[in-house]
Amino acid sequence: MKTTASRTDFETTQGTLRALGFEHVPEILPELVERGVRESLPLLGFLELIARNEHDFREERRVKTSLKLSGLPVGKTLDSYDFSFQRSLSKATIDLLTTCEFARRKENVLLLGPPGVGKTHLAASLAVKCVQNGFSTAFMTADDLIESLRKDDQAGGRRAHRRRYMTCAVLIVDELGFQTLERREAQLLFRLINGRYERGSTVITSNKGVREWPDLLAGDEVLATAILDRLLHHCHVVNIDGRSYRLRQIEKRAQGR
């Protein structure tokens, strides 16, 4: 690729690119032209270079914006999860989930285990993968979700159908089980699960096994059965039976002292 472009030529081309909707390439056009010349790129190769740079810029911005809007905790990735500490957990199972095929199929995920074993970490890591793969994602604690459901119910319930917790492709509900729900709250949770059934994926972390859910849901076995029926129909259940990361850290600090 050869060029003798002047400054005026660059400015004219940059203006045309901006008019066409390019956002990033006009700012780095001189660098791209220089690279094209240096690597002797053919015309199609240079066009691919331009397109790839614009696409990568937009994709990076999309991921950053989506992660910010999702409410995800910062810094939770699979790279920082210690699988060697939780030997009861199959890394192959988690690797399969990170393909996001469950989200494409609108399947659910239950991450069950005692406090401190890394359920939130895994759920957030899966959410990051979903965002990177183009799925709209929302992360909420169970308390925040129930509070939102309650407020929307008091407002008439109509706006609940438009809420992000209902419309997103992947909803993560964290820490379900630390507080017993009242009957109306359990009914609202059923409405949510029923509304998302086969329309989107729901990922739930809980310190309660499924047999304990009736007690969690106001002691209503019928309601608990109805919720679990919809959750488990298309679902990946991951049980984590191990030690607490937080307790391990406390032990290490104690040993250090």
C-alpha positions in Angstrom: 0.0 0.0 0.0 1.4 3.4 -1.0 0.2 6.9 0.0 1.2 10.5 -0.5 -1.8 11.9 1.4 -1.6 15.5 2.6 -3.0 16.9 5.8 -5.9 18.3 3.8 -6.6 14.8 2.4 -6.6 13.3 5.9 -9.0 16.0 7.2 -11.4 15.5 4.2 -11.4 11.7 4.7 -11.8 12.0 8.5 -14.8 14.3 7.9 -16.3 11.8 5.5 -15.8 8.9 8.0 -17.5 10.9 10.8 -20.4 11.7 8.5 -20.8 7.9 7.9 -20.9 7.3 11.6 -17.3 6.2 12.3 -16.3 7.3 15.8 -12.8 5.9 16.5 -11.2 5.5 13.1 -11.2 9.2 12.2 -9.1 9.9 15.3 -6.4 7.3 14.5 -6.6 7.5 10.7 -3.0 8.7 10.2 -1.7 5.8 12.4 -3.7 3.3 10.4 -2.5 4.7 7.1 1.1 4.5 8.4 0.6 0.9 9.4 -0.9 0.1 6.1 2.1 1.5 4.3 4.6 -0.2 6.6 3.0 -3.6 6.2 2.2 -3.1 2.5 -1.4 -4.0 3.0 -3.5 -4.5 -0.1 -6.7 -2.5 -0.4 -9.0 -5.2 1.1 -6.5 -5.7 3.9 -6.5 -1.9 4.7 -10.3 -1.9 4.7 -10.3 -4.8 7.1 -7.9 -2.9 9.4 -10.2 0.1 9.4 -13.4 -2.0 10.0 -11.7 -4.1 12.8 -10.5 -1.1 14.7 -13.9 0.6 14.6 -15.6 -2.7 15.6 -13.2 -3.4 18.5 -13.6 0.2 19.8 -17.4 -0.1 19.8 -17.4 -3.5 21.3 -15.0 -2.4 24.1 -17.3 0.5 24.9 -20.4 -1.7 24.8 -18.9 -4.1 27.3 -17.8 -1.3 29.6 -21.2 0.4 29.5 -23.0 -2.9 30.0 -20.9 -3.9 33.0 -21.5 -0.5 34.6 -25.3 -0.8 34.1 -25.4 -4.4 35.2 -24.7 -3.7 38.9 -22.0 -6.3 39.0 -19.4 -6.3 41.8 -16.0 -5.2 40.5 -13.1 -7.6 40.0 -15.0 -10.9 40.1 -13.5 -13.0 37.3 -12.8 -16.7 36.9 -9.1 -16.0 36.7 -9.2 -14.9 40.4 -11.3 -17.9 41.6 -9.3 -20.6 43.4 -10.6 -23.9 42.1 -7.9 -25.7 44.0 -9.4 -24.6 47.3 -12.9 -25.8 46.4 -12.2 -29.4 45.3 -15.9 -30.3 45.3 -16.5 -28.0 42.4 -15.9 -29.2 38.9 -14.0 -26.6 36.8 -15.2 -28.4 33.7 -18.8 -27.6 34.7 -18.0 -24.0 35.2 -16.1 -23.8 31.9 -19.1 -25.2 30.1 -21.3 -22.5 31.7 -18.9 -19.8 30.6 -19.6 -20.6 27.0 -22.9 -18.9 27.7 -24.8 -21.6 25.9 -27.2 -21.7 28.9 -28.1 -18.0 28.1 -28.6 -18.8 24.5 -31.0 -21.6 25.4 -32.7 -19.5 28.2 -31.7 -22.0 30.8 -31.3 -21.3 34.5 -28.4 -21.8 36.9 -28.5 -22.6 40.6 -25.3 -22.1 42.6 -25.9 -23.8 46.0 -23.7 -24.0 49.1 -22.8 -22.7 52.5 -21.7 -19.1 53.0 -18.2 -18.1 51.9 -17.6 -20.8 49.2 -17.5 -18.4 46.3 -21.1 -18.5 44.9 -21.3 -14.8 44.4 -17.8 -14.8 42.7 -18.9 -17.5 40.3 -22.2 -15.8 39.5 -20.5 -12.5 38.8 -17.9 -14.2 36.7 -20.6 -15.9 34.6 -22.4 -12.5 34.3 -19.2 -10.9 32.9 -19.0 -13.6 30.3 -22.6 -13.1 29.3 -22.0 -9.3 28.9 -19.0 -10.0 26.8 -21.1 -12.3 24.6 -23.7 -9.7 24.0 -26.4 -10.7 26.6 -28.1 -8.0 28.5 -27.4 -8.7 32.2 -28.5 -7.5 35.6 -27.1 -8.4 39.0 -29.2 -7.9 42.1 -29.0 -9.1 45.7 -32.2 -11.0 46.7 -33.0 -8.2 49.2 -32.8 -5.5 46.5 -34.8 -7.6 44.1 -37.6 -8.3 46.6 -37.7 -4.6 47.6 -38.0 -3.6 43.9 -40.8 -6.2 43.4 -42.6 -4.9 46.4 -42.4 -1.3 45.3 -43.6 -2.1 41.8 -46.4 -4.2 43.2 -47.5 -1.3 45.4 -47.4 1.0 42.3 -49.8 -1.2 40.4 -47.5 -3.8 39.0 -47.7 -2.6 35.4 -44.2 -1.2 35.3 -42.7 -4.5 36.6 -43.1 -6.0 33.1 -40.7 -3.2 31.8 -38.2 -3.5 34.6 -34.7 -4.7 33.8 -35.1 -7.6 36.1 -37.9 -8.9 33.9 -36.5 -7.9 30.4 -32.8 -8.7 30.6 -31.5 -11.8 29.0 -29.6 -12.9 32.2 -30.7 -12.0 35.7 -28.4 -12.9 38.6 -30.1 -13.0 42.0 -27.5 -13.2 44.8 -27.9 -14.5 48.3 -31.4 -15.9 48.3 -32.0 -17.7 51.5 -30.6 -15.4 54.2 -34.0 -14.1 55.0 -37.3 -15.9 55.1 -39.8 -14.3 52.7 -43.3 -13.2 53.7 -46.1 -14.8 51.7 -46.7 -11.8 49.4 -43.0 -11.5 48.7 -42.9 -15.2 47.8 -45.8 -14.7 45.5 -44.0 -11.8 43.8 -40.9 -14.0 43.4 -43.1 -16.6 41.7 -44.5 -14.0 39.4 -40.9 -13.0 38.4 -39.8 -16.6 37.8 -42.9 -17.4 35.9 -42.6 -14.3 33.8 -39.0 -15.2 32.9 -39.7 -18.9 32.3 -38.3 -19.8 28.9 -37.9 -16.1 28.1 -34.6 -15.5 29.8 -32.0 -17.1 32.1 -32.1 -16.7 35.8 -28.9 -17.4 37.9 -29.5 -17.7 41.7 -27.0 -18.2 44.5 -28.4 -19.6 47.7 -27.2 -21.1 51.0 -30.3 -23.2 51.0 -30.7 -26.6 49.3 -33.9 -26.9 47.2 -35.5 -29.1 49.9 -35.3 -26.1 52.3 -37.0 -23.7 49.9 -40.5 -24.2 51.3 -39.3 -22.9 54.7 -37.6 -20.0 52.8 -40.8 -19.2 50.9 -43.2 -18.5 53.8 -43.5 -22.2 54.6 -45.7 -22.6 51.5 -44.8 -25.9 49.9 -47.2 -25.4 47.0 -45.7 -22.1 46.1 -42.2 -23.4 46.5 -43.0 -26.4 44.2 -44.3 -24.0 41.6 -41.2 -21.9 41.7 -38.8 -24.8 41.6 -40.8 -26.5 38.8 -40.1 -23.5 36.6 -36.5 -23.0 37.7 -35.4 -26.6 37.5 -37.1 -27.5 34.2 -34.2 -26.1 32.2 -31.5 -25.7 34.8 -27.8 -26.4 35.7 -27.6 -27.1 39.5 -24.1 -26.6 40.9 -23.5 -27.7 44.5 -20.5 -26.4 46.3 -19.6 -28.2 49.5 -16.4 -26.7 50.8 -14.7 -24.4 53.3 -15.2 -20.7 53.5 -12.7 -18.5 51.7 -13.2 -15.8 54.3 -12.5 -18.1 57.2 -9.4 -19.3 55.4 -8.2 -15.7 55.1 -8.9 -15.1 58.8 -6.9 -18.3 59.7 -4.0 -17.1 57.5 -4.0 -13.7 59.3 -4.1 -15.4 62.7 -1.2 -17.6 61.7 0.7 -14.6 60.5 0.3 -12.9 63.9 
